Amino acid sequence: MTVWQTALEDVGVLGVDKGAGGKFVFVPPGYTGEIPTGYSILKSDTVTGYALLRSNMKSHSEKDVAAAILYGKRLKVYPLSEAKKPPQTVFTDAKDVVYDSTIRYDATLFYNLSRVIEREPWLERDRAMIDPLRTIGIERGKPFKPDDATRKALDGAAKEAGELLAARYDQGFPPFYPGSRWTYPTLQEAIEGQGSGYADREKYAVDARALLYSYGYIAIKRPGTAQFYMISIRDKDGNAFQGGTSYRLNVPAGAPVKQYWSVTAYDRQSHALIKNMERASVASNSAQVKRNEDGPDAGKGGKHLLLPPGYSDKVPDGYFVGRATSFDVIAGMRAIPDKGDVAGAIDRLKTIKVYPLDQRPDWQPPTWMDQTPIAQNQTPTAFEQTLRYWEALDEVIQKEPPLPGFGSEYGNLAALGIVKGKPFKPNERMAGILEKAAVMGSAQFRVESLADNRPDRVVWPDRQWQWASLRFENDAFETNGYRDNGAADKWFYQAIATSPAMFRRDPAAGSLYWLGLRDKDGEYLDGGRSYRLRVPLPVPGRLFWSVTVYDAETRSQIATDQNKAALRSLFELADVRGEIAELYFGPEVPKEKGAPWIKTIPGKGWFVYFRIYGPEPSAFDGSWKPADFEEAE
């Protein structure tokens, strides 16, 4: 780096040496001496310079920190004149040394400027400043001794400059993606200028450079290669960060980095690290970072151990451990077909291995069964309004341990004759009562699920779309002081299974679900009518999106002779182009030739789930939203 904070070169894996290391010689302005062979020459346009080198750690453990320090001490710095017999490089540990390099917006700024100008040659691009600086007493070869009046004026000028830069900083920078509070680290003209050393003689981004150096102190030769920076100065609502307020930042699993990512907090006024804090940053290679709830393996895979209720034996090392509250469990895995490659997705699923922790000698690995062509009915529709519902419930009660916190519910079941360890044999009168209760209970669930009038169901005030789940805090529908039974009823009448990250409403979520069951006029979707749904493109999803049609009675995917229930961006919609995707639903083929279409059944209601996998910010902040269903001719 030169004294004017311009990078001469980058080194490292993505630097000029491609990670192989090397010998570099820094030569000052006007140097004409001989350069020994074997050195890479870096020509500086200033006499003073410095170098910053980072030794990346595998983790923050004492062992890895020590290894990083040891690697750093392999560096050698010496004068070229002593290259034949380099002296030993002296290393000083400045870890606990307070070093204040912040800008002081007062007259001392000009004293420091005078010191640099006295020592350094003028750069050709900066010669226009020679005379203006002379008017305030800064001139090479002469001492800088401003009188009281001049010093006072310089104090005011520096303060005003600081205020102007602060005001411009508060305006923010270009967003990293639409609707985000994360921005690029500086203005584009500064990025271009620093990367080229301001080589373009038709441009000189003075203001952008000043703004950059008001909060930063280095330039990068190749920004966005070996490292990438983003800045955030406001929360999701656009309010400036406050030191007295607590904040949470969710970082999605599988960040696109090869080494690590980190988040560092700076003092807003000084732009320096916050003083007197235990630490100023957190990094992905630190054990103190709490993993996202969308997977303890952070998307990298691993060995997961599922333990049954009451397990008290030693848990072996090397596993991500989950403790079940029931003996029967199911596991749902989804492999996303990259660019529609279904065979590849199936092959990825088959890399999963399932086996007992303690394998018996006669144990055989499970076999993979392709159920794609097999009709499946995973709903209780056939028996949910009969006595069989209660018999199925009794079978679960007999087999599984009681769930903690549900004692009252078990007491209610005991009054009906469902008690663990006792046979369920209702007499004719009780059987009749239970059958009527099953019918009424199913109807109540149907109303809760499909005729809900809770205000928090609404996604956007000007749309009919609803949140598929009314609770987003966790997968257990737990909220402040109680379990939201209404939200649980709505979800489980429509769907099966939950996960910790399934309902989150932020870009860290792995998926997003919206429920559509009414047209733009608020009428239920009717299988005997034709509808059109307009979806703005592109849909804000990193992976894919889909619209799936469900039978309102069975809550299963609609079953027709078309043998299709979904329109998916990786398949049926892969070739859709333009600003709007027009999707059609109804009993008859739409007039628009080749239009994406799902067949519905006259006399039956239906609803859809609009899914986005890898949702982006605009899916949550209202800047993007699909239209409502409208009747089509």
N, C-alpha and C positions, 0 to 999 in steps of 0.2 A: 504494500500500500504506500502511496505517496503521502506527503504531509497534507495535501489537499483531499485526502480520503478517496483517491481514485485507485482502483485495483489494477495492478500490473498483470497479474495472472492468477488463475485458480489451480490448485493442486489437489490430488486425491483421485478417487475412483473415476470421477467424471471431469477431472482437471486435465491439464496439458500432459501430465505424466501417466494418466490412465491408471493411477493407483500403484504404479511400479516404484514410485519414489525417484529420486534423482539428485543431481547437484546443480544448484542455481547460483548465479552470480549477479548481484545487483550493481549496476554501474551508474555513477552520478551524471548530471548534465555535462556535456562536453568531454566525456572521457574518451581518450584516444589510445590508451595503453593496450598492451597485449592481453588476450584472454586465453587462458590455458584450455587445452582440448578437454572434452568431457563435461563441459558446463553448458547449461541453458542460460542464455543471456536475457536479463530483464533490465531494460533501459528506463531509468527514472528521470522525470523532468524536474525533480526536486532533490535537494541535498539530503533532507531528512526523510526517513521512511520507517516502516515497521511491518511486521508480519503477524498474522493471526492463524494459528493452527489448532484444530480440534481433534482430539483423540476420542473416537466414539466408543462408548462402553456397551457391552452386551446387556448389562443390568446395573443396578445401583448397589449391588452387593460389595462388601469390603474387598473381596477377591478381585472382582472385575474393575473396581475403581483403582486398585493398586496396579493391575495389569495395564490400564490405560495410562496411568502416570509413568510407569516404566517404559511404555512405548514412546511417550512424549519425550522422555529423556534420551532417546536414541538420536534425537536431532543434534546437529552440530552447527554452530554459528561462529564464524571467524572472519578476519580480514583477508582479502584476496592475497595480500602481500605475505601472508603466513600459510598459504594453502599447502605448501610442501610439508609443513610440520604444524598442523592446526593445534592451537592451545585448547585445553579442556574448557567446555562450555559450562558456565556457572548457572545453575537453576535456583530460583528463589520461589518458595511456596507462598503465594499471596492470598491464600484462601481466607484467612482471618484478618486481612489488612483492609481497612476502610479506604477506598480510593474514590474520590469525588471528581468526576469528569463532566459534571453537568454545566450547562451554559448559564452564565450570569448575565442577565440583560441589564448591564450598567456600564459605566465607563471602563471597567476592567477588560471588557471585551475588546476595546480598541487598543489597550496596552498589549494584549496578547497578539492582536493582529500586527501591531508594529514590530513586535519581536520576530514574528515569522517573516515579515517582509524584509527585515534587516538581514536575515539569514539566507533567504531563498531567492533564486532568480525569478524574474517576472515571466509568467507564461504568456505566450503571444496573445492568447485570447483574452487575457485579463489586463493588457496594457492600457485599456481605456480608463482604468481606475487609478492610474498613477497621479494625474492632476487632481481629481476629486479628493483623494486621500491627502495630498499635499496641503490642500486648503484647511484641513483640520490638524495639520502638524505631523502627519505620518509620512516620512520621507527617508529613503535609504541613506545611510551615512550621517544622519542627524538624530540626536536624542528626542524622544517624544515626551515633551513636558508641557501639557496643556495647563493654562491658567485656570483659576476657579470658575470663571464664567464659561470657558470652553468645556471644562469637565462637567459642569452642570448641564450644558447643552447636550453633551455626549451621553450623560445618564438618561436624559429624556428621550434622545434618539433611540438608544438601545431598548428602553422600555417600550417605546411605541412600536419598534420593529417586532419585539417579542409578542405584543398584543395582536399585531396584524397576522403574524404567523400562527398564533394560537387560534384566532378566529377562522383562518383558512383551514387549519387542522380539524376544527370542529365541524366543518362542512362535510368532512369525510372524503373517501376516495371511491373510485368505480367499484360497484359490488362484484363479488366473485361470481355470483349467479343471481338472476333476477329475484328480488324480494328478500335478499339476504342482508343481514347486518355485518357479515364478513366481507371485507373488501381487499382489493389488491394493496400491497404495502406502500405504494406511492403512485404518483401520476405517471402515465405512460411515457411522457417526454423525458422524465428523469430516468426511467428505466433504460430507455434507448440511449440517452446521453452517457450514463455511467458505464453501460456495457461496451460502448465504443470509445470511451475516453473523449467524448464530445468531438468526434472526428468530422461530423457533418458540419461543414463551414457555413451552411445556410441556416443552421439552428444553434441556439445557445439558451437552454432552458434555465435562465437565472432564477426565476421565481420558484420553479419546481424543485431546483437543486437546493435553494434556501429552505424550502418547506421540508424536504427530505432530511436535511442535516439539523433541523430543529428538534427532531426526535430520534434520529439514527446517527451513526458515526462511521459507517463504512459503506463502500459500494461493492458490488459483486460483478465480476467479469462476465459470468454466464448465469444470470438469474434464472431460476426455474429448472436447473439441471441437477446439480448435486443437492440442492436444497430449495425449498419453496416456502414463502412467507405469506401469511394473511394477517390482517389487523381487524380487530373489532373494538369500537369505542362506545357501543350502545347495546342495550339489551334488546330482546325480541320486539318490545313495544316502542323502541326508538328512544328510550330514555338513557341519558349518560350514566355510566357506572358510578355507583356511590360507595365510598369506603365503609359506610355503616350498614350496608345491605348485603345479605347473603345471596349468592347466585349458584345455579347448577348448570353445567355444560355437559350435554350428552354427545359423545363421539361415537359414530357407528362403528361396529366391528369391521375388520377387514380393511382398515385404512390403506390406501395405495402407496405404501412406503416399503422400502427394502431394509431400512435400518430402524428408525423409530420416529415418532412424532412427539412434540412437546407443546405445552401451553405455558407462556410466561406472562406474569402480571407486572405492569410498570406503573410508577407514580404518574398521574395525569399531568401534574404541574412541571415536574422536572424531567419526565420521560426516562428516568433512571429506574433501576430495580427498587422496589419498595424497601425502605430501611427497617431494621430491627424486626424482621420477619424470619421465622425458622427456615423458610425456603420461598423462592420467588416463582418456581415453576414446577410442573408435574410432567412426567414423560411416560410414554407407553412401555419403556423398559424398566420402570420402577415398580417394585412390589406394592407400593402405596396406592397405585392407581386402581380404583374399583372397576372391575370388568363390567361391561354392559350386560343388561339382563337378557339380551337376545342371544346369549350363549356363553357359557364359561370358557369355551375354547376360543372365543373371539373369531370364529369363522375359520380357524386353522385346522380343525379336526382334532381328534384326541381319543383317549380311552375313557369311557364313561361307565361308572359302576352304579347300578341301580340296586339299592338295598331295601329289603322288605320291612314292614312294621316290626318294631321291637328288636331289630338287629343290634347286638351288643358286642360281637366279636371284633377283633382287630381289623381295621380297614387298611388294605395294602397301599403302599405309596404308588404314585404315578397315575392316579385316576381322578377324574372329575366325578364327585360323589353326589348322587341324588337319593333322597330317602322317600320312599313311597308311603302313602297312608292306606294303601290297599294291597292285597296279594295279586289280584289280576291287574295287569297294566297293558297299555298299548303304546306304541311309539309311532309317531308320524314323521316321516322324512320327505322332503321335497327336493328333487333335483331339477333345476331349471334348464330346459333344453336350449343351449346356446345357439342362437340363429336357427332355431327350429330343429336342432339335432336331437330327436327323441332317442335314437339308438345310443347316442353318447350319454344322454341323461340316465338311461337305464343301466348302462355299464358303470356309471359313477355310483348309482345306488347299490350295485352288486359288490362294490368294494367294502361295504359295511359288513362287519363281522359281529355275530351275536352268539354268545356262549356263556355257560354258567361259570361263576367264579370258582367253584369246586366241581370239576368235571368228573362224572362217573366213568368207569371203564367202558361202559356200553353206550356212552353218549355219542350221538351223531349230529353233525352240523345241520342246521335247517336248510331246506331247499327253497329256491325262489320260484314263485308261481306268478305268471302273468294273468292278472284278472281283468285286463282291459276289455276283452270281448264278453265278459260274464256280467249279466244283469245283477245289480246289487241293490239291496234295500236295507239301509242302516237305520231306518226310523221305526218308532213304535206304533206307526199308524194302524197296523192290522189289529193291535190289541189294546191300544191306549184308552179305549172307551169300554173296556170289558173287565171282567174279574181277573183275566190273565195279567193285567197290569199289576195288580196287587200280589199275585203269585210270583211274578218276576221280581218285584221289589223284595219279597220275603226271601227269595233265593240269594239275593245280594246280601241281605242282613245276616243270613245264616253263615255265609262264607267269609265275610269281611269283618275286620275289627271295627269297633265303634269309632266314629270320627270325633275328635275332641271339639268341644264347643257346641255340639248338636244334641245335648241331652234332652232338651224339651221336645225336639222332633222325634227322638226315639220313644219318649214317653207317650206322645200322641199315637204313634204306631202301635205301642203296646196296648192302648185302649181298643184298638181294632183287631187285636189278636196276633199281631206280628211282633214276636219277641225272640231274640236270639236264643237258641237252644230248645225252643218249643215248636211243635208242628203247627202250621197254619191251616186250620180247618174251620172256616166260617160256616155257620148253619145257613139254612135257606134264607132266613130273614136278613142276616148280616150280609150274605152274598148279594142280595138284592140292593141293599143300601150301598154297598161298595161299588156295584156296577153304576148306580145312579151318580155316585160321587165321582167316578172316573169320567163319566160323560160331562158332568159339570166342571170338573177340574180341567179337562181338555179344552172346554169352551172358554174358561177363564184365561188359561194360558194363551189361547188363540187371540183373545182380545188384547191381553197385555203385549203380545208380540206384534200383532199386525194392525191394531187400532189404538196404539199408544198415543196419549196426548200430553206427555211430559214435555215441557219447554226445552229441556236439554237434549231432546232427540234431534233437533234441527241443526243441520250442518251450516246452511246459509239462509238467511231470512227470506230471500227472493227465490228460493228453490224448494221443491218437495223432497229432496234427498234427506235421509236420516243417517245418523251414526248407527252402524250395525250393533255396536255395543255402547251402552249408555255410560259405562265406566271405563276410564282409560288409565287409572292409577296402577292397577295390578291385574293379575289373572284370577283373583279370588273374589272380586267385586266388593272388596273391603274399602270402606271410606272412613271418614272421621267419626269413630265411635260406634259404627254399626255396619252390618252387611247389607248391601243394596239388593234385597231379594227380588224387587221388580226388575232390575237390570239383569240379574241372573236368569229369571224366568224368561225374559224376552230373548236372551241369547240362546239358551238351551232348548227352547221350543223350535227355533229356527235351525240351529247348528249343533255341532259336536266339538268338544275339546277347546281348551284355551292354552295360552302360554304367556309367560311373564311379559314378553315384548309385543304381544299380538295386537293390543288395543291402543298402544301409545299414539299420541297425536303430535308427533314432531318428526323431523327428518332423520332422527336416529332409529326410528321404527323400521322393522324389516318389511312390513306390509301395512296396507291401509284398506279398510272395508267400509263402503257406503251401501245403505239399503235403499232400494227404490221400489215402491209399491203403489204409487199414485201418479196420475198424469198431471200436466201443468195446471189443470183446473181442480185438482184435489180428489178426483175420482179414482177408485181402485182400478188397477190394470185388469182388463177383461180379456180372456182367451178368445172370445169371438170377435174382437176388434183388432184393427191394424194400427201400429204405432211406429213413429220414427223418433230416434234419439240422436241428437247432434252432439258430437264430442270434439272440442277444439284440439287441434294438433300443433305441436307435439304434446302428448300427455306427460306430465312431470313425474316420470318414473325411470329409475336407472336400469331396471331389469326388464319388466314387461307389465302390461295391464290387460284386463279382461272384463267382460260383462257376461255373467252367467245367469240363466233363467231357472227358477225353481217353481215347482208346483206348490201352490199355497196350501193345499190340503196335506200333501205328504212331506213337504219341505225338502224333498229330494229334487235332483235335477229333472227337469221336465222330460217326459218320455213320449216321443212321437215317432212316426215312421220316417221322419227326417234323420233320426238318430243323432241329433246334435242339440246341445244345450248351452254352448258358450261361443262367444266371439273373442278371439285372443290375438294380441298384437304379434305374437310369434308365429301364428298359423293363419287363421282365416283373414286376419287384417294386415298381414305382413306386406302386402302390395298396395295398401291404401296410401294415397298421397294427397297433398293439398293442405289447406288450413282447417278443414272440417272433415271428420269422418261421420258419415250418415249411416246409422245402423237401423235395421227394420225388424219388427216383431209382429206376428199376427198369424192367423190361420191360413192365409193365402200368400203365394209368392208375390212379392212387391212388383209394381209396374217397372221400376227402375231395373233394367237388365243387369244381372250379375251383382246386384247390391247385397251386402252382408245381411243375412236374415236368419232368424230363429223362428221355427214354427211353434205356435201355441194351440191350445185345445179349447174349442168353443164350449161354453158352460162351466169353465173352470178358471179361477183366479190364478194369478202368478205374481211373482216378485223377482227382483234381480239383486245380485251383489255386484257392485262395481269395485274391482280390486286393482290396487296399484302396488307392485312389488319394487322395493327400493324407492319409496316416495321422496320427492324433493320439496323444498320449502313452499313453493307456490301451490302445492296441493293442500296446504294448511292455512295459508294466510289470506285466502279468498281472491288472489290475483288470477287464479285459474279455477274454472269449475265447469262441469258438463251442463248442458241444457236439461230441461225436464222432458219427459215423454210427451209427445203430442200425437193426436190421431193423424194417420196418413190415409190418403185416398186409395 
